[in-house]
Amino acid sequence: MVKTESFIKINDVTVNFSNNKNVHTVLNHMNLSIEEGEFVCVLGPSGCGKTTLLNCIAGFQKYEGKILLQDQLVSKPGKERGVMFQEYALFPWFTVEQNVAFGLKMSGMNKQQYLELARSFIRMVGLEGFEKHYPSRLSGGMKQRVSLARVLANNPSILLMDEPFAALDEQTRQHMQSELLKIWEQNKITCLFITHSIHEAIYLADRIIVLMPNPGRVALDIKVDLPRIRDRNDDRMFHYQKLISAILEGEVA
């Protein structure tokens, strides 16, 4: 298979929302590229178009311009794009095992195959022993592990994550960040991760894209040149924290 120039190419993408004859430009002629296996965090203030950008790549949002995924135009959702939201989006009447296996079952896979595969991803996210539990019996962090297992079980080529840990307490959030990185290191799946947290972005990302609003545009695109696994108290993290904070606070043109 011939390697494409970039795994994802976002070319001159514009998104306008209309309300009572007023037009609001959410994304304005945006150009970005993401490489295969790259972990990219997108952050910025509310209204800068972070989620809109993710929804465009997911195929949920109409846009002007072009988004190419492995040289194929994105015009609708596809199974090669796994999407994980802040909300858990689990079926409350299904067990953990049934939730993770749902997409596999719908694909026509036989029962033995989809249950074996589902259980392997349940083990991957550290929930072995909870296969028969219902979501109501799980903590917030455990529910997000189920959501992650369900997305990964469908073998996407890109993982689109819209602030998936935002509703968790700080300790659980940090634990989930570390667990996500372990899984990413194993699979090297391309990941686009939306966040409001500068520290989360620095800890997770190979590369950070900072968006600013009115209209949504790229204010900073920077590689995080720090070794993995990262020490949250590493002084070198503060260099990126200071730079990104200055952009967000308008101190850098």
C-alpha positions, 0 to 999 in steps of 0.5 A: 500500500502506497503511503499517502502524503498525510493521513488526514488533510484539512484543506481550506475548510470553512463552516458557517452557522446561520441564525435568524439571517445572521451568519456566524463563521465557526471555522475560517479557511482552515488548513491542517494535516495529521500524520498516521499514528500521531496523537494530536490535541486540539485546545482553545476557548469555548466557541473556537470550533474544536468540536465543530472540527472534530464533527467535520472529520467524523462526517457529522457536520457539513463544511466547505472545502475538503477533508481527506482521510487517506486520500478519500473525501470525507462526506459522511460518517464511516466505521474507520472513524471511531468517535468518543464523546464526553457523555458515556453513550452506553446502552443502560440495558446492556451489560459491559460485554454487550455494549462493547460487542454491539458494533461487532454483532451488527457487522454480522460477526458470529457470536463466538468471534464477537464475544471473544473480541469484545472480551479482549478489549475489555481486558485491554481497558482493565475491566476484566471481571466486569463483563456482566455488570450494567452501566448503572453499577459502574463509576464514571471512569469505568463507563468511559473505559467501556466507551473506549473499548467499544470504539476500539473493538470496531478497529477504527483507523482514527480515534476522535475524542471530544473531551472524553475525560472532562466530567471526571474528577482529577484523580480519575482523569489523570488515571484515564489519561495514563491508561489511554496512552498505554493503549495508544502505545500498543496500537499507535492508532491516529488520535485527535483529542479535543480538550480545554486543559493545557496540562492534559494536552501537554501530557498526551500529545505529540502535537498541540493545535491551539484554536482561537475564536471569531472566527475559528482559526489556528493560532499555534501548531506545535510539536511537544518534544518531550519523552514518553512516558511523561512526568507531570512535574517535569519542568520542561512541561512548563515551557509549553504551558507558558507558551500556550497560555500566552497565546490564549491570553492574547499576549502573543500576536 
